[in-house]
Amino acid sequence: MKKQIVPTLVTAMPPRVRIGHLFYRLEWVVNLRDDDGTRMMGCFLNQDLKIQIDPSMPGPLIADTLFHEITHAFFEAHGIPRRRLDEEQVAMALGCAWAQFAQANPGVLELIGMFACA
């Protein structure tokens, strides 16, 4: 009997996402760390057009972290000035909110995407 492969968020995601007019490559980095060696769940690298996520976390935390990093990209893409807000706090709150919304409303984000402005 052939073993079925169950897709996960990591395997189901496209290799890149469009945010504003730019495409960001999604990278899955086990044991992701910053320059001083501190462990990170995710990282937004605007200059490299990358979003990195540690795939070794539980699925719901991966989703929350992905939305968190995408929210950072929203700030860049839409010119939201960082000096007016504590971006980290806003991204933390919105990342969790987006993940909960997506979980509570299956298919809604896909539907929104079909009708969103190009």
Phi, psi and chi 1 to 4 in degrees:
 res  aa     phi    psi   chi1   chi2   chi3   chi4
   1 MET       -  132.6 -174.1 -178.3  -76.6      -
   2 LYS   -75.8  136.2 -138.6  176.2 -173.6 -174.0
   3 LYS   -76.8  131.6 -177.7  179.6  177.5 -174.3
   4 GLN   -81.4  138.3  -88.0 -169.4  -41.8      -
   5 ILE   -99.1  119.3  -62.7  174.2      -      -
   6 VAL   -92.0  121.3  178.2      -      -      -
   7 PRO   -66.7  146.0   15.1  -18.5      -      -
   8 THR  -113.3  173.4   64.9      -      -      -
   9 LEU   -56.7  -40.4  179.8   58.6      -      -
  10 VAL   -63.2  -46.7  174.0      -      -      -
  11 THR   -77.9  -22.9   60.4      -      -      -
  12 ALA   -84.7  -19.3      -      -      -      -
  13 MET   -72.1  146.8  -72.7  -63.5  -64.7      -
  14 PRO   -69.5  163.2   25.8  -32.5      -      -
  15 PRO   -70.9  -16.0   20.9  -28.3      -      -
  16 ARG  -151.0  158.6   64.1 -175.0 -171.0  151.2
  17 VAL  -127.9  149.2  -67.5      -      -      -
  18 ARG   -97.1  128.4 -178.2  177.7  176.2  179.4
  19 ILE  -132.1  115.5  -59.8  169.1      -      -
  20 GLY    65.0 -130.2      -      -      -      -
  21 HIS   -98.4    3.9   66.1  -73.0      -      -
  22 LEU  -111.2  154.8  -61.4  171.9      -      -
  23 PHE  -108.9  128.4  -73.5   91.9      -      -
  24 TYR  -108.9  130.0  -69.8   86.4      -      -
  25 ARG   -77.7  134.5 -170.3  170.9   62.7 -125.1
  26 LEU   -92.1  125.7  -64.1  177.8      -      -
  27 GLU  -121.7  135.0  -68.4 -174.7  -12.4      -
  28 TRP  -105.1  110.5  -53.8   99.5      -      -
  29 VAL  -121.2  108.0 -178.6      -      -      -
  30 VAL   -68.2  136.5  175.3      -      -      -
  31 ASN    60.9   46.6 -161.2   23.8      -      -
  32 LEU   -62.2  133.4 -177.6   61.9      -      -
  33 ARG  -137.7  151.8  -62.1 -169.5  178.4  -93.1
  34 ASP   -86.5 -175.3   66.3    9.0      -      -
  35 ASP   -61.0  -28.6  -67.9  -22.2      -      -
  36 ASP   -95.5    9.2   69.5    0.7      -      -
  37 GLY    91.3    2.2      -      -      -      -
  38 THR   -72.1  132.0  -57.0      -      -      -
  39 ARG   -65.5  137.0 -177.8  109.4 -168.6 -116.1
  40 MET  -127.8  147.2  -59.6 -178.3  -13.8      -
  41 MET   -82.9  -33.1  -65.5 -174.1  -69.1      -
  42 GLY  -157.7  168.3      -      -      -      -
  43 CYS  -154.3  133.5 -177.3      -      -      -
  44 PHE  -106.1  119.7  167.7   66.1      -      -
  45 LEU  -116.0   89.3  -58.8  165.7      -      -
  46 ASN   -62.0  -43.9 -170.4   55.5      -      -
  47 GLN   -63.2  -27.1   66.4  -82.4   10.3      -
  48 ASP   -99.8   -1.7  -62.3  -33.4      -      -
  49 LEU    53.6   51.8  -61.1  175.9      -      -
  50 LYS  -133.9  147.7  -73.7 -167.8 -129.1  179.0
  51 ILE  -125.0  120.7  -66.0  173.5      -      -
  52 GLN  -108.9  137.7  -62.8  177.0  -35.7      -
  53 ILE  -134.7  138.4  -55.2  -68.7      -      -
  54 ASP   -80.7  113.6 -174.3  -21.7      -      -
  55 PRO   -80.2   -1.0   32.2  -36.0      -      -
  56 SER   -83.4   -2.4   64.0      -      -      -
  57 MET   -80.2  164.1  -58.6 -179.9  -72.1      -
  58 PRO   -62.4  150.4  -18.6   28.0      -      -
  59 GLY   -48.7  -48.6      -      -      -      -
  60 PRO   -61.9  -33.1  -26.2   35.4      -      -
  61 LEU   -73.5  -33.5 -165.4   51.0      -      -
  62 ILE   -62.1  -45.8  -68.7  172.7      -      -
  63 ALA   -61.6  -46.0      -      -      -      -
  64 ASP   -60.4  -44.5 -177.4   41.1      -      -
  65 THR   -67.4  -39.1  -56.6      -      -      -
  66 LEU   -61.2  -46.9 -179.3   59.3      -      -
  67 PHE   -63.1  -37.2  -78.7  119.5      -      -
  68 HIS   -59.7  -48.8  173.1   95.7      -      -
  69 GLU   -69.2  -36.6  -60.9  -52.9  -28.1      -
  70 ILE   -62.9  -35.7  -72.2  171.0      -      -
  71 THR   -63.1  -38.7  -58.6      -      -      -
  72 HIS   -58.5  -41.4  -77.5  -62.7      -      -
  73 ALA   -64.9  -34.5      -      -      -      -
  74 PHE   -57.9  -42.0  -71.9  164.6      -      -
  75 PHE   -57.6  -45.1  -83.3   80.8      -      -
  76 GLU   -68.8  -47.6  -67.9  -67.3  -29.3      -
  77 ALA   -65.2  -31.9      -      -      -      -
  78 HIS  -107.8   11.5  -61.0  -74.1      -      -
  79 GLY    62.1   35.2      -      -      -      -
  80 ILE   -77.8  116.9  -59.8  168.9      -      -
  81 PRO   -68.9  129.2   20.1  -24.8      -      -
  82 ARG   -69.4  -28.5  -65.6  177.7 -176.2 -171.6
  83 ARG   -66.9  -19.4   66.4 -173.8  174.5  -80.8
  84 ARG   -87.7  -18.2  -67.4 -170.8 -176.7  175.8
  85 LEU  -134.5  158.1  -55.6  167.6      -      -
  86 ASP   -86.3   92.3 -179.0  -13.7      -      -
  87 GLU   -55.2  -40.1 -179.9 -175.5   -4.5      -
  88 GLU   -62.3  -41.9 -167.4   61.3   27.3      -
  89 GLN   -66.5  -42.4  -72.8  178.7  -23.3      -
  90 VAL   -65.5  -44.8  172.3      -      -      -
  91 ALA   -63.3  -38.2      -      -      -      -
  92 MET   -62.5  -47.4 -173.8   71.5   69.9      -
  93 ALA   -66.7  -46.1      -      -      -      -
  94 LEU   -69.3  -35.8  -71.9  176.1      -      -
  95 GLY   -59.6  -47.4      -      -      -      -
  96 CYS   -64.3  -42.7 -175.6      -      -      -
  97 ALA   -62.8  -43.7      -      -      -      -
  98 TRP   -63.3  -44.1  -83.6   57.1      -      -
  99 ALA   -62.9  -42.7      -      -      -      -
 100 GLN   -66.2  -39.5  -70.1  172.0  -10.3      -
 101 PHE   -62.3  -46.6  177.2   84.4      -      -
 102 ALA   -63.0  -38.8      -      -      -      -
 103 GLN   -69.9  -38.8 -176.3  180.0   32.5      -
 104 ALA   -79.4  -17.4      -      -      -      -
 105 ASN  -130.5   67.1  -58.0  -78.8      -      -
 106 PRO   -55.8  134.2  -13.1   20.9      -      -
 107 GLY    85.1  -14.0      -      -      -      -
 108 VAL   -68.6  -42.0  170.2      -      -      -
 109 LEU   -62.7  -37.4  -68.5  179.8      -      -
 110 GLU   -64.4  -43.0 -178.8  178.9  -16.4      -
 111 LEU   -62.4  -44.9 -175.6   61.3      -      -
 112 ILE   -58.8  -42.7  -69.2  169.4      -      -
 113 GLY   -61.1  -33.0      -      -      -      -
 114 MET   -69.6  -26.4  -70.4  171.1   36.9      -
 115 PHE  -113.0    2.8  -66.9   95.4      -      -
 116 ALA   -71.0  157.6      -      -      -      -
 117 CYS   -65.4  143.7  -61.5      -      -      -
 118 ALA   -88.5      -      -      -      -      -
